[in-house]
Amino acid sequence: MAAYIPRYCFIALAAILLVSLVVGARGKKISFSEKVVGTWVDASATFYGDMSGAETMNGACGYGDLVKQGYGLATTALSTALFNNGLTCGACFEIICVNDPQWCIPNAGSIIVTATNFCPANYSKPHDNWCNPPRKHFDLSMPMFTKIAYFKAGIIPVRYRRVNCARTGGVKFEMKGNPNWLDVLIYNVGGAGDVTSVKIKGSRTGWIQMSRSWGQNWQVGTNLVGQSLSFQVTTSDGKMVGFDGVAPGNWLFGQTFDGKFNF
């Protein structure tokens, strides 16, 4: 004979399960969906430059003065396999030193860096070509490398994963070019960080698809001088944010405008 279970017990059990599901979903959203967007992958890392980070400025992503633009020295150059011809510029990676007790700093934890440069392949050397495909490799700034390993190591084994980028302020738009050719550097992008598509709209035009010239520089061959400018920016995770009236009608080449919003 089956045991009798009071009706209120079923109701209480259902309520507990519901609360557990809600809390679990929220916990997953906070710890995974809003931060980590990739799984751990094996790679290697070196560093370039010195502790001042001067050699890490500018680079193949077109960002220029990384300190002025908010990236600081928490940056890395990527090997060919990770750089993806510049499409990965702006992406953020969490990196830990692993499996090397001689050179990994004990309990150092992880670092989070932004991709701002390219580590080119070198096919002239017979070995130690860390940035040659298909190798996944990070050439870190020296200050970031020495957070997880002793600098004398030179090269270390690491694990990495993609994470969302945390940025302060809005997405930035730097105007360059001439009246017949507008080139816009897009930086300080949060979320996925790497921009894959940009559209621009003048106050007297419809939406125009921009093409990527290099790094995170996006261009259009339309004369938009004297028009206020709006943008639609899409990142690699498919998210699109619209920035209306970013630049006023009297904008000038060389100026940078804050989009006020971010991903």
Buried (B, 14 or more C-beta within 10 A) or exposed (E): EEEEEEEEEEEEEEEEEEEEEEEEEEEEEEEEEEBBBEEEEEBBBBBBBEEEBEEBBEBBBBBBEBEEBBBBBBBBBBBBBBBBEBBBBBBBBBBBBBEBEEBBEEEEEBBBBBBBBBBBBEEEEEEEBBBBEEBBBBBBBBBBBBBBBBEEBEBBBBBBBBBBBEBEEBBBBBBBBEEEEBBBBBBBBBBBBBBBBBBBBBEEBEEBEBEBBBBBBBBBEBBBBEBBBBBBBBBBBEEEBEBEBBBEBEBEEEEBBBBEBBB
